[in-house]
Amino acid sequence: MYEVETATDGLMALEKLDRQWGRYETVLLDVNMPQMDGLQLIQILRQQTEAWLQSIVVLSTDHDALCQAVRMGICHVLAKPFDLETVLAQVSSCHSLNVCGDASKEDSLSITVEW
């Protein structure tokens, strides 16, 4: 079971991440967003801490944007369209990396950006 929180654009996602830094385990991040695209958000997060890079799943229809995300250090990318099972597998993979055996952390799927 995952708890999901949404942001309607990149600036809102950044505000939520800044306000509640430790709350989020995984970020589903669309490249194509208003006000700040996903690649710009990744760049800002990289400046704050590179630890976030393993927690982000980047989504896009643009193959070049997905390749750029990988070059920026993102390990998990999904080409749209995708099925729910594929997304859940990526989230589970990110979540496993982040929890590292800490049973006290509650499951949470963090920021998803509505598109």
C-alpha positions as CSV (number, residue, x, y, z in Angstrom):
1,M,0.0,0.0,0.0
2,Y,1.3,3.4,-1.0
3,E,0.3,6.9,0.0
4,V,0.2,9.2,-3.0
5,E,0.5,13.0,-3.0
6,T,0.3,15.0,-6.2
7,A,1.7,18.3,-7.6
8,T,0.3,20.0,-10.7
9,D,3.6,21.4,-11.9
10,G,7.3,21.3,-11.2
11,L,7.3,24.4,-8.9
12,M,4.7,22.9,-6.7
13,A,6.6,19.6,-6.6
14,L,9.8,21.5,-5.6
15,E,7.9,23.4,-2.9
16,K,6.5,20.1,-1.4
17,L,9.9,18.4,-1.5
18,D,11.6,21.4,0.2
19,R,8.9,21.6,2.9
20,Q,8.8,17.9,3.7
21,W,12.2,16.7,2.6
22,G,12.3,13.4,4.6
23,R,8.7,12.4,4.0
24,Y,9.0,11.2,0.4
25,E,10.5,7.8,-0.5
26,T,9.9,7.9,-4.3
27,V,9.1,10.6,-6.8
28,L,7.3,9.9,-10.1
29,L,8.3,12.8,-12.3
30,D,6.9,13.7,-15.7
31,V,9.4,15.5,-17.9
32,N,6.7,17.6,-19.5
33,M,5.2,19.9,-16.8
34,P,4.2,23.6,-16.7
35,Q,6.3,26.3,-15.0
36,M,9.3,24.0,-14.5
37,D,9.9,20.8,-16.5
38,G,11.1,17.6,-14.9
39,L,14.7,17.9,-16.1
40,Q,14.9,21.4,-14.5
41,L,13.6,19.9,-11.3
42,I,16.2,17.2,-11.4
43,Q,18.9,19.7,-11.8
44,I,17.8,21.6,-8.7
45,L,17.5,18.5,-6.7
46,R,21.0,17.4,-7.8
47,Q,22.3,20.7,-6.4
48,Q,20.6,20.1,-3.0
49,T,21.7,16.4,-2.7
50,E,22.5,13.7,-5.2
51,A,20.8,11.1,-2.9
52,W,17.5,12.0,-4.5
53,L,18.5,10.7,-7.9
54,Q,18.0,7.0,-6.9
55,S,14.5,7.9,-5.6
56,I,13.1,9.4,-8.9
57,V,11.3,7.6,-11.6
58,V,11.2,9.8,-14.7
59,L,8.3,9.5,-17.2
60,S,8.1,10.8,-20.7
61,T,7.1,10.1,-24.3
62,D,10.3,11.8,-25.4
63,H,13.2,9.2,-25.7
64,D,15.8,12.0,-25.8
65,A,14.5,13.4,-22.5
66,L,14.7,10.0,-20.9
67,C,18.3,9.6,-22.1
68,Q,19.1,13.1,-20.7
69,A,17.6,12.1,-17.4
70,V,19.9,9.0,-17.3
71,R,22.9,11.2,-18.1
72,M,21.9,13.4,-15.2
73,G,22.1,10.4,-12.9
74,I,18.5,9.1,-12.9
75,C,18.4,5.3,-12.6
76,H,14.7,4.7,-13.3
77,V,13.0,5.9,-16.4
78,L,9.7,4.8,-18.1
79,A,8.6,5.5,-21.6
80,K,4.9,6.5,-21.9
81,P,2.6,4.8,-22.4
82,F,3.2,2.2,-19.7
83,D,1.1,-0.2,-17.7
84,L,0.5,-0.1,-13.9
85,E,2.5,-3.2,-13.2
86,T,5.6,-1.6,-14.8
87,V,5.2,1.6,-12.7
88,L,4.7,-0.5,-9.5
89,A,7.8,-2.5,-10.3
90,Q,9.8,0.7,-10.7
91,V,8.4,2.2,-7.5
92,S,9.1,-1.0,-5.6
93,S,12.7,-0.9,-6.8
94,C,13.2,2.7,-5.7
95,H,11.5,2.0,-2.4
96,S,13.7,-1.0,-1.7
97,L,16.8,1.1,-2.3
98,N,15.5,3.8,0.1
99,V,14.2,1.8,3.0
100,C,17.4,-0.3,3.4
101,G,15.8,-2.6,5.9
102,D,14.3,0.2,8.1
103,A,11.0,-1.3,9.1
104,S,10.0,1.8,11.0
105,K,9.5,3.8,7.8
106,E,5.9,3.7,6.5
107,D,5.4,3.0,2.8
108,S,4.9,6.1,0.9
109,L,4.8,6.9,-2.8
110,S,5.6,10.5,-2.9
111,I,5.0,13.2,-5.4
112,T,3.3,12.3,-8.6
113,V,2.7,15.1,-11.1
114,E,-0.6,15.2,-12.8
115,W,-0.5,15.3,-16.6
